[in-house]
Amino acid sequence: MTSGGQIGLSAQDLRALGATVTDVLCVIDREAGGQANLEAEGLKLHPLFTMSELQQAAAE
């Protein structure tokens, strides 16, 4: 995930259909502002990994 734009749009679509969307899951958070963008939409991000974690693991 980069900016979280598509996740935000999908959450809006689901909410328009009556779903309650509060949390989202992604595999890799690229740490490029997406988490803040999602928080502004009322969404809590749960990444499996962050880019900095992967870079640190690659350096070891």
Distance bins in CASP14 RR format, pairs under 12 A and 6 or more apart:
PFRMAT RR
TARGET T0000
AUTHOR 0000-0000-0000
RMODE 2
METHOD distances of the structure
MODEL  1
1 7 1 0 0 1 0 0 0 0 0 0 0
1 8 0 0 0 0 0 1 0 0 0 0 0
1 10 0 0 0 0 0 1 0 0 0 0 0
1 24 0 0 0 0 1 0 0 0 0 0 0
1 25 0 0 0 0 1 0 0 0 0 0 0
1 26 1 0 1 0 0 0 0 0 0 0 0
1 27 0 0 0 0 1 0 0 0 0 0 0
1 28 1 0 0 1 0 0 0 0 0 0 0
1 29 1 0 1 0 0 0 0 0 0 0 0
1 30 1 0 0 1 0 0 0 0 0 0 0
1 31 0 0 0 0 1 0 0 0 0 0 0
1 32 0 0 0 0 1 0 0 0 0 0 0
1 33 0 0 0 0 1 0 0 0 0 0 0
1 34 1 0 0 1 0 0 0 0 0 0 0
1 35 0 0 0 0 1 0 0 0 0 0 0
1 37 0 0 0 0 1 0 0 0 0 0 0
1 38 0 0 0 0 1 0 0 0 0 0 0
1 43 0 0 0 0 0 1 0 0 0 0 0
1 45 1 0 0 1 0 0 0 0 0 0 0
1 46 0 0 0 0 0 1 0 0 0 0 0
1 47 1 0 0 1 0 0 0 0 0 0 0
1 48 0 0 0 0 0 1 0 0 0 0 0
1 49 0 0 0 0 0 1 0 0 0 0 0
1 50 0 0 0 0 0 1 0 0 0 0 0
1 51 0 0 0 0 1 0 0 0 0 0 0
2 26 0 0 0 0 1 0 0 0 0 0 0
2 28 0 0 0 0 1 0 0 0 0 0 0
2 29 0 0 0 0 1 0 0 0 0 0 0
2 30 1 0 1 0 0 0 0 0 0 0 0
2 31 0 0 0 0 1 0 0 0 0 0 0
2 32 1 0 1 0 0 0 0 0 0 0 0
2 33 1 0 0 1 0 0 0 0 0 0 0
2 34 1 0 0 1 0 0 0 0 0 0 0
2 35 0 0 0 0 0 1 0 0 0 0 0
2 37 0 0 0 0 1 0 0 0 0 0 0
2 38 0 0 0 0 0 1 0 0 0 0 0
2 47 0 0 0 0 0 1 0 0 0 0 0
2 51 0 0 0 0 1 0 0 0 0 0 0
3 9 0 0 0 0 0 1 0 0 0 0 0
3 26 0 0 0 0 0 1 0 0 0 0 0
3 29 0 0 0 0 0 1 0 0 0 0 0
3 30 0 0 0 0 1 0 0 0 0 0 0
3 31 0 0 0 0 0 1 0 0 0 0 0
3 32 1 0 0 1 0 0 0 0 0 0 0
3 33 1 0 0 1 0 0 0 0 0 0 0
3 34 1 0 1 0 0 0 0 0 0 0 0
3 35 0 0 0 0 0 1 0 0 0 0 0
3 36 0 0 0 0 1 0 0 0 0 0 0
3 37 1 0 1 0 0 0 0 0 0 0 0
3 38 0 0 0 0 1 0 0 0 0 0 0
3 40 0 0 0 0 0 1 0 0 0 0 0
3 41 0 0 0 0 0 1 0 0 0 0 0
3 45 0 0 0 0 0 1 0 0 0 0 0
4 10 0 0 0 0 1 0 0 0 0 0 0
4 11 0 0 0 0 1 0 0 0 0 0 0
4 12 0 0 0 0 0 1 0 0 0 0 0
4 24 0 0 0 0 1 0 0 0 0 0 0
4 26 0 0 0 0 1 0 0 0 0 0 0
4 29 0 0 0 0 1 0 0 0 0 0 0
4 30 0 0 0 0 1 0 0 0 0 0 0
4 31 0 0 0 0 0 1 0 0 0 0 0
4 32 0 0 0 0 1 0 0 0 0 0 0
4 33 1 0 0 1 0 0 0 0 0 0 0
4 34 1 0 1 0 0 0 0 0 0 0 0
4 35 0 0 0 0 1 0 0 0 0 0 0
4 36 0 0 0 0 1 0 0 0 0 0 0
4 37 1 0 1 0 0 0 0 0 0 0 0
4 38 1 0 1 0 0 0 0 0 0 0 0
4 39 0 0 0 0 0 1 0 0 0 0 0
4 40 0 0 0 0 0 1 0 0 0 0 0
4 41 0 0 0 0 1 0 0 0 0 0 0
4 43 0 0 0 0 1 0 0 0 0 0 0
4 45 0 0 0 0 1 0 0 0 0 0 0
4 47 0 0 0 0 0 1 0 0 0 0 0
5 11 0 0 0 0 1 0 0 0 0 0 0
5 12 0 0 0 0 0 1 0 0 0 0 0
5 24 0 0 0 0 0 1 0 0 0 0 0
5 26 0 0 0 0 0 1 0 0 0 0 0
5 32 0 0 0 0 0 1 0 0 0 0 0
5 33 0 0 0 0 0 1 0 0 0 0 0
5 34 1 0 0 1 0 0 0 0 0 0 0
5 35 0 0 0 0 0 1 0 0 0 0 0
5 36 0 0 0 0 0 1 0 0 0 0 0
5 37 1 0 0 1 0 0 0 0 0 0 0
5 38 0 0 0 0 1 0 0 0 0 0 0
5 40 0 0 0 0 0 1 0 0 0 0 0
5 41 0 0 0 0 1 0 0 0 0 0 0
5 43 0 0 0 0 0 1 0 0 0 0 0
5 45 0 0 0 0 0 1 0 0 0 0 0
6 12 0 0 0 0 0 1 0 0 0 0 0
6 13 0 0 0 0 0 1 0 0 0 0 0
6 24 0 0 0 0 0 1 0 0 0 0 0
6 26 0 0 0 0 0 1 0 0 0 0 0
6 34 0 0 0 0 0 1 0 0 0 0 0
6 37 0 0 0 0 0 1 0 0 0 0 0
6 38 0 0 0 0 0 1 0 0 0 0 0
6 41 0 0 0 0 0 1 0 0 0 0 0
7 13 0 0 0 0 0 1 0 0 0 0 0
7 14 0 0 0 0 0 1 0 0 0 0 0
7 21 0 0 0 0 1 0 0 0 0 0 0
7 23 0 0 0 0 0 1 0 0 0 0 0
7 24 1 0 1 0 0 0 0 0 0 0 0
7 25 0 0 0 0 1 0 0 0 0 0 0
7 26 1 0 0 1 0 0 0 0 0 0 0
7 29 0 0 0 0 0 1 0 0 0 0 0
7 34 0 0 0 0 1 0 0 0 0 0 0
7 35 0 0 0 0 0 1 0 0 0 0 0
7 37 0 0 0 0 1 0 0 0 0 0 0
7 38 1 0 0 1 0 0 0 0 0 0 0
7 39 0 0 0 0 0 1 0 0 0 0 0
7 41 0 0 0 0 1 0 0 0 0 0 0
7 42 0 0 0 0 0 1 0 0 0 0 0
7 43 1 0 0 1 0 0 0 0 0 0 0
7 44 0 0 0 0 0 1 0 0 0 0 0
7 45 0 0 0 0 1 0 0 0 0 0 0
7 46 0 0 0 0 0 1 0 0 0 0 0
7 47 0 0 0 0 0 1 0 0 0 0 0
8 14 0 0 0 0 1 0 0 0 0 0 0
8 15 0 0 0 0 1 0 0 0 0 0 0
8 16 0 0 0 0 0 1 0 0 0 0 0
8 21 0 0 0 0 1 0 0 0 0 0 0
8 24 0 0 0 0 1 0 0 0 0 0 0
8 26 0 0 0 0 0 1 0 0 0 0 0
8 34 0 0 0 0 1 0 0 0 0 0 0
8 37 1 0 0 1 0 0 0 0 0 0 0
8 38 1 0 0 1 0 0 0 0 0 0 0
8 39 0 0 0 0 0 1 0 0 0 0 0
8 40 0 0 0 0 1 0 0 0 0 0 0
8 41 1 0 1 0 0 0 0 0 0 0 0
8 42 0 0 0 0 1 0 0 0 0 0 0
8 43 1 0 0 1 0 0 0 0 0 0 0
8 45 0 0 0 0 0 1 0 0 0 0 0
9 15 0 0 0 0 0 1 0 0 0 0 0
9 16 0 0 0 0 0 1 0 0 0 0 0
9 21 0 0 0 0 0 1 0 0 0 0 0
9 24 0 0 0 0 0 1 0 0 0 0 0
9 37 0 0 0 0 0 1 0 0 0 0 0
9 38 0 0 0 0 0 1 0 0 0 0 0
9 41 0 0 0 0 1 0 0 0 0 0 0
9 43 0 0 0 0 0 1 0 0 0 0 0
10 16 0 0 0 0 0 1 0 0 0 0 0
10 17 0 0 0 0 0 1 0 0 0 0 0
10 19 0 0 0 0 0 1 0 0 0 0 0
10 21 0 0 0 0 1 0 0 0 0 0 0
10 24 0 0 0 0 1 0 0 0 0 0 0
10 26 0 0 0 0 0 1 0 0 0 0 0
10 38 0 0 0 0 0 1 0 0 0 0 0
10 41 0 0 0 0 0 1 0 0 0 0 0
10 43 0 0 0 0 0 1 0 0 0 0 0
11 17 0 0 0 0 0 1 0 0 0 0 0
11 18 0 0 0 0 0 1 0 0 0 0 0
11 19 0 0 0 0 1 0 0 0 0 0 0
11 20 0 0 0 0 0 1 0 0 0 0 0
11 21 1 0 1 0 0 0 0 0 0 0 0
11 22 0 0 0 0 1 0 0 0 0 0 0
11 23 0 0 0 0 1 0 0 0 0 0 0
11 24 1 0 0 1 0 0 0 0 0 0 0
11 37 0 0 0 0 0 1 0 0 0 0 0
11 38 0 0 0 0 1 0 0 0 0 0 0
11 40 0 0 0 0 0 1 0 0 0 0 0
11 41 1 0 0 1 0 0 0 0 0 0 0
11 42 0 0 0 0 1 0 0 0 0 0 0
11 43 1 0 1 0 0 0 0 0 0 0 0
11 44 0 0 0 0 0 1 0 0 0 0 0
11 45 0 0 0 0 0 1 0 0 0 0 0
12 18 0 0 0 0 0 1 0 0 0 0 0
12 19 0 0 0 0 0 1 0 0 0 0 0
12 21 0 0 0 0 1 0 0 0 0 0 0
12 38 0 0 0 0 0 1 0 0 0 0 0
12 41 1 0 0 1 0 0 0 0 0 0 0
12 42 0 0 0 0 0 1 0 0 0 0 0
12 43 0 0 0 0 0 1 0 0 0 0 0
13 19 0 0 0 0 1 0 0 0 0 0 0
13 21 0 0 0 0 1 0 0 0 0 0 0
14 20 0 0 0 0 1 0 0 0 0 0 0
14 21 1 0 1 0 0 0 0 0 0 0 0
14 22 0 0 0 0 0 1 0 0 0 0 0
14 24 0 0 0 0 0 1 0 0 0 0 0
14 41 0 0 0 0 0 1 0 0 0 0 0
14 43 0 0 0 0 0 1 0 0 0 0 0
15 21 1 0 1 0 0 0 0 0 0 0 0
15 22 0 0 0 0 0 1 0 0 0 0 0
15 41 0 0 0 0 1 0 0 0 0 0 0
15 42 0 0 0 0 0 1 0 0 0 0 0
15 43 0 0 0 0 0 1 0 0 0 0 0
20 42 0 0 0 0 0 1 0 0 0 0 0
20 43 0 0 0 0 0 1 0 0 0 0 0
21 38 0 0 0 0 0 1 0 0 0 0 0
21 41 0 0 0 0 1 0 0 0 0 0 0
21 42 0 0 0 0 1 0 0 0 0 0 0
21 43 1 0 0 1 0 0 0 0 0 0 0
21 44 0 0 0 0 0 1 0 0 0 0 0
22 38 0 0 0 0 0 1 0 0 0 0 0
22 39 0 0 0 0 0 1 0 0 0 0 0
22 41 0 0 0 0 0 1 0 0 0 0 0
22 42 1 0 0 1 0 0 0 0 0 0 0
22 43 1 0 0 1 0 0 0 0 0 0 0
22 44 1 0 0 1 0 0 0 0 0 0 0
22 45 0 0 0 0 0 1 0 0 0 0 0
22 46 0 0 0 0 0 1 0 0 0 0 0
23 38 0 0 0 0 1 0 0 0 0 0 0
23 39 0 0 0 0 0 1 0 0 0 0 0
23 41 0 0 0 0 0 1 0 0 0 0 0
23 42 0 0 0 0 1 0 0 0 0 0 0
23 43 1 0 0 1 0 0 0 0 0 0 0
23 44 1 0 1 0 0 0 0 0 0 0 0
23 45 1 0 0 1 0 0 0 0 0 0 0
23 46 1 0 0 1 0 0 0 0 0 0 0
23 47 0 0 0 0 0 1 0 0 0 0 0
24 34 0 0 0 0 0 1 0 0 0 0 0
24 35 0 0 0 0 1 0 0 0 0 0 0
24 37 0 0 0 0 0 1 0 0 0 0 0
24 38 1 0 0 1 0 0 0 0 0 0 0
24 39 0 0 0 0 0 1 0 0 0 0 0
24 41 0 0 0 0 1 0 0 0 0 0 0
24 42 0 0 0 0 1 0 0 0 0 0 0
24 43 1 0 1 0 0 0 0 0 0 0 0
24 44 1 0 0 1 0 0 0 0 0 0 0
24 45 1 0 1 0 0 0 0 0 0 0 0
24 46 1 0 0 1 0 0 0 0 0 0 0
24 47 0 0 0 0 1 0 0 0 0 0 0
24 48 0 0 0 0 0 1 0 0 0 0 0
25 38 0 0 0 0 0 1 0 0 0 0 0
25 43 0 0 0 0 0 1 0 0 0 0 0
25 44 0 0 0 0 0 1 0 0 0 0 0
25 45 0 0 0 0 1 0 0 0 0 0 0
25 46 1 0 1 0 0 0 0 0 0 0 0
25 47 1 0 0 1 0 0 0 0 0 0 0
25 48 1 0 0 1 0 0 0 0 0 0 0
25 49 0 0 0 0 0 1 0 0 0 0 0
26 34 0 0 0 0 1 0 0 0 0 0 0
26 35 0 0 0 0 1 0 0 0 0 0 0
26 38 0 0 0 0 1 0 0 0 0 0 0
26 43 0 0 0 0 0 1 0 0 0 0 0
26 44 0 0 0 0 0 1 0 0 0 0 0
26 45 1 0 0 1 0 0 0 0 0 0 0
26 46 1 0 0 1 0 0 0 0 0 0 0
26 47 1 0 1 0 0 0 0 0 0 0 0
26 48 1 0 0 1 0 0 0 0 0 0 0
26 49 0 0 0 0 1 0 0 0 0 0 0
26 50 0 0 0 0 1 0 0 0 0 0 0
26 51 0 0 0 0 0 1 0 0 0 0 0
27 45 0 0 0 0 0 1 0 0 0 0 0
27 46 0 0 0 0 0 1 0 0 0 0 0
27 47 1 0 0 1 0 0 0 0 0 0 0
27 48 1 0 1 0 0 0 0 0 0 0 0
27 49 1 0 0 1 0 0 0 0 0 0 0
27 50 0 0 0 0 0 1 0 0 0 0 0
27 51 0 0 0 0 0 1 0 0 0 0 0
27 53 0 0 0 0 0 1 0 0 0 0 0
27 54 0 0 0 0 0 1 0 0 0 0 0
28 34 0 0 0 0 0 1 0 0 0 0 0
28 45 0 0 0 0 0 1 0 0 0 0 0
28 47 1 0 0 1 0 0 0 0 0 0 0
28 48 1 0 0 1 0 0 0 0 0 0 0
28 49 1 0 1 0 0 0 0 0 0 0 0
28 50 1 0 0 1 0 0 0 0 0 0 0
28 51 1 0 0 1 0 0 0 0 0 0 0
28 52 0 0 0 0 0 1 0 0 0 0 0
28 53 0 0 0 0 1 0 0 0 0 0 0
28 54 1 0 0 1 0 0 0 0 0 0 0
28 55 0 0 0 0 0 1 0 0 0 0 0
29 35 1 0 0 1 0 0 0 0 0 0 0
29 36 0 0 0 0 0 1 0 0 0 0 0
29 37 0 0 0 0 0 1 0 0 0 0 0
29 38 0 0 0 0 1 0 0 0 0 0 0
29 45 1 0 0 1 0 0 0 0 0 0 0
29 46 0 0 0 0 1 0 0 0 0 0 0
29 47 1 1 0 0 0 0 0 0 0 0 0
29 48 0 0 0 0 1 0 0 0 0 0 0
29 49 1 0 0 1 0 0 0 0 0 0 0
29 50 1 0 1 0 0 0 0 0 0 0 0
29 51 1 0 0 1 0 0 0 0 0 0 0
29 52 0 0 0 0 1 0 0 0 0 0 0
29 53 0 0 0 0 1 0 0 0 0 0 0
29 54 0 0 0 0 1 0 0 0 0 0 0
30 45 0 0 0 0 0 1 0 0 0 0 0
30 47 0 0 0 0 1 0 0 0 0 0 0
30 49 0 0 0 0 0 1 0 0 0 0 0
30 50 0 0 0 0 1 0 0 0 0 0 0
30 51 1 0 1 0 0 0 0 0 0 0 0
30 52 0 0 0 0 1 0 0 0 0 0 0
30 53 0 0 0 0 0 1 0 0 0 0 0
30 54 0 0 0 0 1 0 0 0 0 0 0
30 55 0 0 0 0 0 1 0 0 0 0 0
31 45 0 0 0 0 0 1 0 0 0 0 0
31 47 0 0 0 0 1 0 0 0 0 0 0
31 49 0 0 0 0 0 1 0 0 0 0 0
31 50 1 0 1 0 0 0 0 0 0 0 0
31 51 1 0 1 0 0 0 0 0 0 0 0
31 52 1 0 0 1 0 0 0 0 0 0 0
31 53 0 0 0 0 1 0 0 0 0 0 0
31 54 0 0 0 0 0 1 0 0 0 0 0
31 55 0 0 0 0 1 0 0 0 0 0 0
32 50 0 0 0 0 0 1 0 0 0 0 0
32 51 0 0 0 0 1 0 0 0 0 0 0
32 52 0 0 0 0 0 1 0 0 0 0 0
33 39 0 0 0 0 1 0 0 0 0 0 0
33 40 0 0 0 0 0 1 0 0 0 0 0
33 45 0 0 0 0 0 1 0 0 0 0 0
33 50 0 0 0 0 0 1 0 0 0 0 0
33 51 0 0 0 0 0 1 0 0 0 0 0
34 40 0 0 0 0 1 0 0 0 0 0 0
34 41 0 0 0 0 0 1 0 0 0 0 0
34 43 0 0 0 0 1 0 0 0 0 0 0
34 45 1 0 0 1 0 0 0 0 0 0 0
34 47 0 0 0 0 0 1 0 0 0 0 0
34 50 0 0 0 0 0 1 0 0 0 0 0
34 51 0 0 0 0 0 1 0 0 0 0 0
35 41 0 0 0 0 0 1 0 0 0 0 0
35 42 0 0 0 0 0 1 0 0 0 0 0
35 43 0 0 0 0 1 0 0 0 0 0 0
35 44 0 0 0 0 1 0 0 0 0 0 0
35 45 1 0 1 0 0 0 0 0 0 0 0
35 46 0 0 0 0 0 1 0 0 0 0 0
35 47 0 0 0 0 1 0 0 0 0 0 0
35 50 0 0 0 0 1 0 0 0 0 0 0
35 51 0 0 0 0 0 1 0 0 0 0 0
36 42 0 0 0 0 0 1 0 0 0 0 0
36 43 0 0 0 0 0 1 0 0 0 0 0
36 44 0 0 0 0 0 1 0 0 0 0 0
36 45 0 0 0 0 1 0 0 0 0 0 0
37 43 0 0 0 0 1 0 0 0 0 0 0
37 45 0 0 0 0 1 0 0 0 0 0 0
38 44 1 0 0 1 0 0 0 0 0 0 0
38 45 1 0 1 0 0 0 0 0 0 0 0
38 46 0 0 0 0 0 1 0 0 0 0 0
38 47 0 0 0 0 0 1 0 0 0 0 0
39 45 1 0 0 1 0 0 0 0 0 0 0
47 53 0 0 0 0 1 0 0 0 0 0 0
47 54 0 0 0 0 0 1 0 0 0 0 0
48 54 0 0 0 0 0 1 0 0 0 0 0
49 55 0 0 0 0 0 1 0 0 0 0 0
49 56 0 0 0 0 0 1 0 0 0 0 0
49 57 0 0 0 0 1 0 0 0 0 0 0
49 58 0 0 0 0 0 1 0 0 0 0 0
50 56 0 0 0 0 1 0 0 0 0 0 0
50 57 0 0 0 0 0 1 0 0 0 0 0
51 57 0 0 0 0 0 1 0 0 0 0 0
51 58 0 0 0 0 0 1 0 0 0 0 0
52 58 0 0 0 0 0 1 0 0 0 0 0
52 59 0 0 0 0 0 1 0 0 0 0 0
53 59 0 0 0 0 0 1 0 0 0 0 0
53 60 0 0 0 0 0 1 0 0 0 0 0
54 60 0 0 0 0 0 1 0 0 0 0 0
END
